[in-house]
Structure formats: C-alpha cells, structure tokens
Amino acid sequence: METDLSKYSAITTPEEIPTRFAEGWNERDADKIAAIFDQDADFINVVGIWWENRDDIRTAHDYGLRVIFNDSNLRVGRVKVKYPAESVAVVHARMLLSGQSNVAGQSPQNRQTLFIFVAHKTKSGWSCVSAQNTDIVPGKETNANIDGSLESVDYRGQY
C-alpha cells in the first residue's frame, strides 16, 4: 500500500536526513520517516531485521513507534557526511534513544546508536537508498554467541 508522502518537504542537504528521521520518530510519524527513503530502499535495524522497501520501512516504524517506542525520544548527536560522488552522500549520525517501553517488567536504559544513511540527489532533493542502525556498546569490542545467547564481549586483556 503506497502512502502519499507529498506533504513532506524535500530534503535539501544530506545533513538534514538524521534530523528528519528523529523528527518523524519523536512525532510518532512513520510516514515522515518513510518519506526519507526511496521506494525500493533498504533499512537494517539494530538486531539485523532487514526491510527492503519504503512501505515495509513505514510499517515497521509505525509498529515500533506505537508499541516499543511509544514514549521514547530520539536525539541527534554528531553528524558526519562524506561525498563519494557529487550526487551521493554517506551520512553517519550518532543518536541517543531514551524512554523505550518496558519489557518483561524491566525499564530499558538509554541507548546510544550509530546510523548510516546512504543517500543520492534526485530532481526533488536528497533521498535515502539504504540505512542501518547499530547499537553502541561502551567497553565492548564485538558480539559472541554464548550458549545460544548473543552477548557483547571484550577480548582485551585476555591474551
């Protein structure tokens, strides 16, 4: 089901992309988030779920913003943009997530994430073809599957 996204203004610079994403998040507006992306865009979330088109990206964020993140706030930190070509931009953005919904009786703490948005210039402005969100786990180097459970680990000092 294609949603009419024409009410959202064009993105005039790649630097605007993380801000527009956070605005859509904080306004609980999955359409505003979807408007950042090409119709056939890809989005990979922090646990590796891969959505392969704008409508799936919108649907997933609509669910998440209603159920998992309904009282959350997303704040943009440092943003860095690289231009591998004049009409292509790679945008890295640190973000801070607070207020995630309780799960199994536990209150999640704030999370820091690092987004990467790959965008290209179109006739109407900048649009994302791909995005990925990664949790930042302070003091850890990688993940390890230990007894069937994924854990963030640190190998420093062991060898």
Residue pairs with C-beta under 8 A, 6 or more apart in sequence:
1 55
2 39
2 55
3 31
3 34
3 55
3 58
5 31
5 34
5 35
8 31
8 32
8 35
10 124
10 125
10 126
11 17
11 20
11 36
11 119
11 125
11 126
11 127
12 125
12 126
13 126
14 81
14 89
14 91
14 117
14 119
14 126
15 79
15 81
15 91
16 126
17 36
17 91
17 93
17 117
17 119
17 126
17 128
18 76
18 79
18 91
18 93
18 95
18 115
18 117
19 76
20 32
20 35
20 36
21 33
21 36
21 74
21 115
21 117
22 74
22 75
22 76
22 95
23 29
23 32
24 30
24 31
24 32
24 33
24 35
24 36
24 61
25 33
25 61
25 65
25 69
25 72
25 74
26 73
26 74
28 65
28 66
28 70
30 58
30 59
30 61
30 62
30 65
31 58
33 57
33 58
33 61
34 54
34 55
34 57
34 58
34 61
36 117
36 127
36 128
37 43
37 54
37 57
37 127
37 128
37 129
37 131
38 54
38 127
38 128
38 129
39 53
39 54
40 52
40 53
40 54
40 129
41 53
41 54
41 57
41 127
41 128
41 129
41 130
41 131
42 50
42 51
42 52
42 129
42 130
42 131
43 50
43 51
43 57
43 60
43 130
43 131
43 132
44 50
44 51
44 131
44 132
44 133
45 51
45 60
45 133
46 113
46 133
46 134
46 135
49 60
51 57
51 60
67 101
68 100
68 101
69 97
69 99
69 100
69 101
70 101
71 99
71 101
72 97
72 98
72 99
72 100
72 101
73 97
73 98
73 99
74 95
74 96
74 97
75 95
75 96
75 98
76 93
76 94
76 95
77 93
77 94
77 95
77 96
78 92
78 93
78 94
79 91
79 92
79 93
79 94
80 91
80 92
80 93
81 89
81 90
81 91
81 92
82 89
82 90
83 89
83 90
84 90
86 121
87 120
87 121
88 118
88 119
88 120
88 121
89 117
89 118
89 119
89 120
89 121
89 126
90 116
90 117
90 118
90 119
91 115
91 116
91 117
91 118
91 119
92 114
92 115
92 116
93 114
93 115
93 116
93 117
94 112
94 113
94 114
94 115
94 136
95 112
95 113
95 114
95 115
96 110
96 111
96 112
96 113
97 110
97 111
97 112
97 113
98 110
100 108
100 111
101 108
102 108
111 135
111 136
112 135
112 136
112 138
113 133
113 134
113 135
113 136
114 133
114 134
114 136
115 131
115 132
115 133
115 134
116 131
116 132
116 134
117 128
117 130
117 131
118 128
118 129
118 130
118 131
119 126
119 127
119 128
119 129
120 126
120 127
120 129
137 152
139 154
140 152
140 153
140 154
141 153
141 154
141 155
141 156
142 152
142 153
142 155
143 150
143 151
143 152
143 153
144 150
144 151
144 153
145 151
146 153
